Amino acid sequence: MTSSAPLTSLKDTLGRYGVWSFGLRSEDPEGLTERAEAAAELEELGFGALWLGGSPGVRHAVPLVEATSRFVVATGIQSIWEDEATETASAYAELEAAHPGRFLLGLGVSHAGQAERYRRPYASMVEYLDALDAAGQPAERRVLAALGPKMLELSRDRAAGSHPYLVTPEHTAQARAALGESPLLAPELKVVLDTDPDRARATARGTLAMYLTLPNYTNNFLRIGFTEDDITDGGSDRLVDAVFAWGDENRIRERIDAFHTAGADHVTLQVVEDQARGALPRDGWRRLAALLELKQT
């Protein structure tokens, strides 16, 4: 599909809710039809944006932008070590020319254990942004994965705002204070659609385990008030309950609303199920759209 929709305020375009997905990032040609259909359904359900997980590049967004007509497809988050800035800027320009206002470039520095070239993360991000600027990629069409104060300031000064991952409403309030009123703040929140506490927390811990090996996240947990006990042995109930929304519809809605109350403009929701990473939780997305009453907003 093509779109001639004019560029409007990024906050207005994204709306209050988006979906964050590993599975829709895939380049497997055999699943392209299902991914395109799923993206089109998410748009029809009323979500304002689709965020592609797993260090995606601009190329991962192209077929999903083409399969939809209105909502924004974003990288959540493209690692600066994966694609050179000039290549990113060129791919952005090509997609923007074909589908104005339909793509948002999310950038991050990844993690030392996951990126072979990882070094001087803050300085390297500044260099990457300098190169994007030189190549003509507009700052108002990119956001940064920012957890700590320095990267939040960079999100404010060199991008449209921030897309923090694996955070709490308390972090969101701190991020809003650092960003100020105007920049976009679009935190990610994981959702387990299960009312059984033991089962829901077990599902959550299955996803959380990998992140607890990454210092960027564990250091941020400590910075916002958690303790070493919270981040050992799979994560405490306190930590799980802070970074996942689980339970009945009212409890999940309250957890999502807490991020907006803390200052988020847009909350991007990752449905977590006890299944293989990359599978598409399409029924979960439908249930989430229903509890958020998206078609009534």
C-alpha positions in Angstrom: 0.0 0.0 0.0 1.1 3.6 -0.5 0.3 6.5 1.7 0.1 10.2 1.1 -0.7 11.1 4.7 0.9 14.4 5.6 3.4 14.6 8.3 1.8 15.5 11.6 2.9 15.7 15.2 4.8 12.6 16.0 2.9 12.2 19.3 -0.4 12.6 17.5 0.6 10.0 14.9 1.8 7.4 17.3 -1.2 7.8 19.7 -1.2 6.4 23.2 -0.5 2.7 22.4 1.8 0.7 20.2 2.8 -3.0 19.9 6.4 -4.2 20.3 7.3 -7.5 18.6 10.3 -9.7 17.9 8.4 -11.9 15.5 7.4 -9.2 13.1 11.1 -8.4 12.6 11.8 -11.7 10.9 13.3 -11.9 7.4 12.1 -15.4 6.8 10.4 -15.2 3.4 8.1 -18.1 4.2 6.4 -16.1 7.0 6.1 -12.8 5.1 2.4 -13.2 4.3 1.5 -13.9 7.9 3.6 -11.0 9.1 2.0 -8.6 6.6 -1.4 -9.8 7.6 -0.6 -9.5 11.3 0.7 -5.9 10.8 -2.4 -5.0 8.9 -4.6 -6.4 11.7 -2.7 -4.4 14.3 -3.4 -1.3 12.4 -7.1 -2.2 12.1 -7.3 -3.0 15.8 -6.3 0.6 16.5 -2.7 0.6 17.6 -0.8 3.6 16.5 2.6 2.1 15.9 4.5 -1.2 15.5 8.0 -1.4 17.1 10.2 -4.1 15.7 12.5 -5.8 18.3 15.7 -7.6 17.9 18.1 -5.0 16.5 16.2 -4.5 13.3 17.3 -2.3 10.4 15.3 -0.1 8.1 14.9 -3.0 5.7 12.8 -5.0 8.3 10.3 -2.2 8.4 9.8 -1.9 4.6 7.4 -4.9 4.0 5.3 -3.9 7.0 5.0 -0.3 6.0 3.9 -1.5 2.5 1.3 -3.9 4.0 -0.3 -1.1 6.0 -1.7 2.3 5.2 -1.6 4.6 8.3 0.3 3.6 11.4 4.0 4.1 12.0 6.5 1.2 11.9 9.6 1.8 14.1 12.8 0.1 14.8 12.9 -0.7 18.5 15.9 -0.6 18.6 18.4 -0.6 15.7 21.9 -1.2 17.0 24.4 1.4 15.8 26.9 -1.4 15.4 24.8 -3.3 12.9 24.4 -0.8 10.1 26.6 2.1 9.1 25.1 5.6 9.5 25.3 6.4 5.8 23.5 3.2 4.9 20.8 3.8 7.5 20.3 7.4 6.2 20.0 6.2 2.6 17.5 3.5 3.5 15.5 5.9 5.6 15.4 8.5 2.7 14.2 5.8 0.3 11.4 4.6 2.6 10.4 8.1 3.5 10.1 9.1 -0.1 7.8 6.2 -0.8 5.8 6.4 2.4 6.1 9.9 4.0 5.8 9.9 7.8 5.3 6.1 8.2 8.7 5.2 9.6 10.5 6.1 12.8 14.1 5.3 13.3 14.9 4.0 16.8 18.6 3.7 17.7 20.5 2.2 20.6 24.0 1.2 21.6 23.1 -2.5 22.4 25.2 -4.3 25.0 28.9 -5.2 25.4 28.1 -8.9 25.3 26.0 -8.7 22.2 27.9 -6.3 19.9 31.4 -7.3 18.9 32.3 -3.7 18.1 30.9 -2.3 21.3 33.1 0.6 22.7 32.6 4.0 24.2 28.8 3.8 23.9 27.9 7.4 24.5 30.7 8.8 22.3 29.9 6.3 19.6 26.2 7.3 19.6 27.2 11.0 19.3 29.4 10.1 16.3 26.6 8.1 14.7 24.2 11.0 15.1 26.7 13.3 13.6 27.0 11.1 10.6 23.2 10.8 10.3 22.9 14.6 10.4 25.6 15.0 7.7 23.7 12.5 5.5 20.4 14.4 6.0 18.5 12.1 8.2 16.2 14.4 10.3 16.5 14.4 14.0 12.8 14.7 14.4 12.3 11.3 12.8 14.5 9.3 15.2 14.4 8.3 18.9 17.1 6.8 21.2 17.0 3.9 23.6 17.9 5.9 26.7 18.1 4.6 30.3 20.7 6.8 32.0 20.9 10.6 32.4 23.4 11.2 29.6 21.6 9.3 26.9 18.3 10.9 27.9 19.9 14.3 27.5 21.1 13.2 24.1 17.6 12.0 23.2 16.3 15.5 24.1 19.0 17.4 22.2 19.7 15.2 19.1 16.5 13.3 18.5 12.7 13.5 18.8 12.8 11.7 22.2 13.4 8.4 23.8 12.2 4.8 23.7 13.3 3.2 27.0 13.1 -0.6 27.2 12.4 -2.7 30.4 11.5 0.2 32.7 9.0 1.2 35.3 6.7 4.1 35.8 9.2 5.5 38.3 11.9 5.5 35.6 9.3 7.1 33.2 8.8 10.0 35.6 12.5 10.5 35.9 12.9 10.3 32.1 10.1 12.9 31.6 11.9 15.3 34.0 15.1 14.9 32.1 13.5 15.3 28.7 11.2 18.1 29.5 7.7 18.4 28.1 8.1 18.4 24.4 10.2 15.4 23.4 8.5 12.0 22.8 8.7 9.5 25.6 7.7 6.0 24.5 8.6 3.3 27.0 8.1 -0.4 26.4 6.1 -2.5 28.8 5.7 -6.3 28.8 2.3 -7.8 29.2 1.4 -11.3 30.4 -2.3 -12.0 29.9 -2.7 -14.4 32.8 -4.5 -14.0 36.1 -2.6 -16.8 37.9 0.2 -15.2 39.9 2.6 -18.2 39.9 2.1 -19.0 36.3 2.2 -15.3 35.1 5.4 -14.7 37.1 7.0 -17.9 35.7 6.2 -16.7 32.2 7.7 -13.3 32.9 10.9 -14.7 34.4 11.4 -16.8 31.3 11.7 -13.6 29.3 13.4 -11.6 32.0 16.3 -14.1 32.5 18.3 -12.9 29.5 18.0 -9.2 30.4 19.3 -9.9 33.9 22.7 -10.8 32.4 23.0 -7.4 30.7 24.6 -4.6 32.9 22.8 -1.8 31.0 19.5 -3.1 32.5 20.7 -4.3 35.9 22.6 -1.1 36.5 19.4 0.9 35.6 17.4 -1.2 38.0 19.9 -0.4 40.8 19.8 3.3 39.8 16.0 3.5 40.2 15.8 1.8 43.6 16.0 -1.9 43.2 18.7 -3.9 45.1 21.1 -6.7 44.3 18.6 -9.2 45.8 15.9 -8.0 43.3 18.1 -8.9 40.3 19.4 -12.3 41.4 17.8 -15.8 41.2 15.6 -14.9 38.3 14.3 -11.6 39.7 12.3 -10.9 42.8 8.5 -10.7 42.7 8.9 -7.0 43.3 11.0 -6.6 40.1 8.8 -8.8 38.0 5.6 -6.9 39.1 7.3 -3.6 38.3 8.4 -4.4 34.7 5.6 -6.6 33.6 1.8 -6.0 33.6 0.0 -9.2 34.4 -3.4 -10.2 35.9 -6.9 -9.5 35.0 -8.0 -6.7 32.6 -8.3 -4.1 35.3 -4.9 -4.8 36.8 -3.2 -4.7 33.3 -5.0 -1.5 32.4 -3.9 0.1 35.7 -0.3 -0.8 35.0 -0.4 0.6 31.5 -2.1 3.8 32.8 0.6 4.2 35.4 3.1 4.9 32.6 1.0 7.6 31.1 0.4 9.1 34.5 4.2 9.2 35.0 4.7 11.1 31.8 4.7 8.7 28.9 3.2 9.9 25.6 3.0 6.5 24.0 3.4 3.0 25.6 4.6 0.2 23.4 3.3 -3.1 24.6 5.0 -6.4 24.2 2.7 -9.4 24.8 4.7 -12.2 26.4 3.6 -15.8 26.2 5.0 -19.1 27.3 6.1 -20.0 23.8 9.0 -19.8 21.4 10.5 -16.3 21.0 9.4 -14.9 17.6 5.9 -16.5 17.6 3.2 -14.0 16.9 0.7 -13.6 19.8 -2.1 -12.5 17.6 -4.9 -13.5 20.0 -3.0 -11.7 22.8 -2.9 -8.6 20.6 -6.6 -8.8 20.0 -7.3 -9.2 23.8 -5.0 -6.2 24.5 -6.8 -4.0 22.0 -10.2 -5.0 23.5 -9.1 -4.2 27.1 -7.7 -0.9 25.9 -11.0 -0.2 24.0 -8.9 1.1 21.1 -11.8 1.3 18.6 -13.6 3.6 21.0 -10.7 6.1 21.2 
